[in-house]
Amino acid sequence: MQTQSLWEHTLTFFPQFLAALREQVSPDATIAVIGASDGKFVLPLAAAGYQVIAIERDPLALHGGDIQLPGDVRARALGLNDRLKVEQLDDRVQVVEEDFLQTDSHEAGCDAVWTSCSWHYSANHTHPLADFVTRMQRLIRPGGLFGAEFMMPVEERHHLIEHYTSPENLSRHFAHNWNIQLTLRTSEFAERAHVGQLHDHQHRMGLLLAARTSK
Ligand SMILES: C[S@@+](CC[C@H](N)C(=O)[O-])C[C@H]1O[C@@H](n2cnc3c(N)ncnc32)[C@H](O)[C@@H]1O
C-alpha cells in the first residue's frame, strides 16, 4: 500500500478474524466495519476482494485534516476517503458517515461484521453495551460471522464502565442462535503513544468471534 493508517502500529487480532473469513464466507462477501476510522482494516479487506461497508462518525477520520501526534507534532492526515482513492479501492467500499448507535437504516444480510476498539469510546457510554452488540448482530445473515476486538479494564475507572468488557461478559450477549468460535485475551501490555493517546499507556485487549447459526 502507498498510504498508511494512523493506527497501523497498534496491536490487533485482525489476522484471526481474516483467517475465519477466509474459511467461512465467500471471496466476494460483504463485510461491515463499525468504527472504520481511516481504514486500517477497511483497506486490507477491500484489497482482499471483499465488498466493505465502512461506518464511522468522526469526520476527521473520513475526510482527513490536521491532527496531533505524540511529541507535540502536528501533521496533516489523509482520511479514509482519500486513502481509498489513492489505493484505487473506492469502488469496493461504501463509506457511511454516521453514529452507529443513532440510526436503524442498515440492511441486515452482511456476511460478516468487524469492529476494533470502538465501543469503549465515551460517546457510546450513554447506551448500554448491549445496544452496540445487538446492532452489530442484526447486520449479519444466518451463517455469517461476528468479530470484535475490544478494550478490557486496566484502570480503576474502567471497572465501572461495562464497555470495557471481557470475553466472558461479552459472551452473555450471544443467545442460542450464535456459536462462539474463538475468544482470546492479552495480559496487560504497554503500547507506545499514538494518535488519540498521546502518551505511552497500558492496555488489555480481548477478541470474540462468533457465527450466527440461525435467525
Ligand atoms: C480506536 S479507533 C479505530 C482504531 C482501529 N485500530 C482501526 O483503525 O479500526 C475506533 C473508531 O471507532 C469510531 N467509533 C466509535 N464509536 C462509534 C460509533 N458509535 N459510530 C461510529 N463510529 C464509532 C471512532 O470514531 C474511531 O474512529
PDBQT file of the ligand as one rigid body, heavy atoms in Angstrom, charges set to zero:
ROOT
HETATM    1  C1  LIG A 301      -9.741   3.055  18.106  1.00  0.00    +0.000 C 
HETATM    2  S1  LIG A 301     -10.439   3.745  16.667  1.00  0.00    +0.000 S 
HETATM    3  C2  LIG A 301     -10.098   2.631  15.454  1.00  0.00    +0.000 C 
HETATM    4  C3  LIG A 301      -8.733   2.109  15.531  1.00  0.00    +0.000 C 
HETATM    5  C4  LIG A 301      -8.636   0.818  14.848  1.00  0.00    +0.000 C 
HETATM    6  N1  LIG A 301      -7.433   0.186  15.182  1.00  0.00    +0.000 N 
HETATM    7  C5  LIG A 301      -8.975   0.979  13.373  1.00  0.00    +0.000 C 
HETATM    8  O1  LIG A 301      -8.280   1.674  12.627  1.00  0.00    +0.000 OA
HETATM    9  O2  LIG A 301     -10.017   0.446  13.003  1.00  0.00    +0.000 OA
HETATM   10  C6  LIG A 301     -12.169   3.437  16.880  1.00  0.00    +0.000 C 
HETATM   11  C7  LIG A 301     -13.035   4.209  15.903  1.00  0.00    +0.000 C 
HETATM   12  O3  LIG A 301     -14.400   3.902  16.200  1.00  0.00    +0.000 OA
HETATM   13  C8  LIG A 301     -15.166   5.052  15.939  1.00  0.00    +0.000 C 
HETATM   14  N2  LIG A 301     -16.441   4.932  16.660  1.00  0.00    +0.000 N 
HETATM   15  C9  LIG A 301     -16.619   4.751  17.993  1.00  0.00    +0.000 A 
HETATM   16  N3  LIG A 301     -17.944   4.710  18.281  1.00  0.00    +0.000 NA
HETATM   17  C10 LIG A 301     -18.610   4.853  17.114  1.00  0.00    +0.000 A 
HETATM   18  C11 LIG A 301     -19.987   4.911  16.759  1.00  0.00    +0.000 A 
HETATM   19  N4  LIG A 301     -20.951   4.825  17.700  1.00  0.00    +0.000 N 
HETATM   20  N5  LIG A 301     -20.325   5.071  15.461  1.00  0.00    +0.000 NA
HETATM   21  C12 LIG A 301     -19.369   5.169  14.500  1.00  0.00    +0.000 A 
HETATM   22  N6  LIG A 301     -18.040   5.155  14.774  1.00  0.00    +0.000 NA
HETATM   23  C13 LIG A 301     -17.652   4.992  16.066  1.00  0.00    +0.000 A 
HETATM   24  C14 LIG A 301     -14.294   6.201  16.448  1.00  0.00    +0.000 C 
HETATM   25  O4  LIG A 301     -14.685   7.442  15.891  1.00  0.00    +0.000 OA
HETATM   26  C15 LIG A 301     -12.905   5.738  15.996  1.00  0.00    +0.000 C 
HETATM   27  O5  LIG A 301     -12.568   6.255  14.734  1.00  0.00    +0.000 OA
ENDROOT
TORSDOF 0
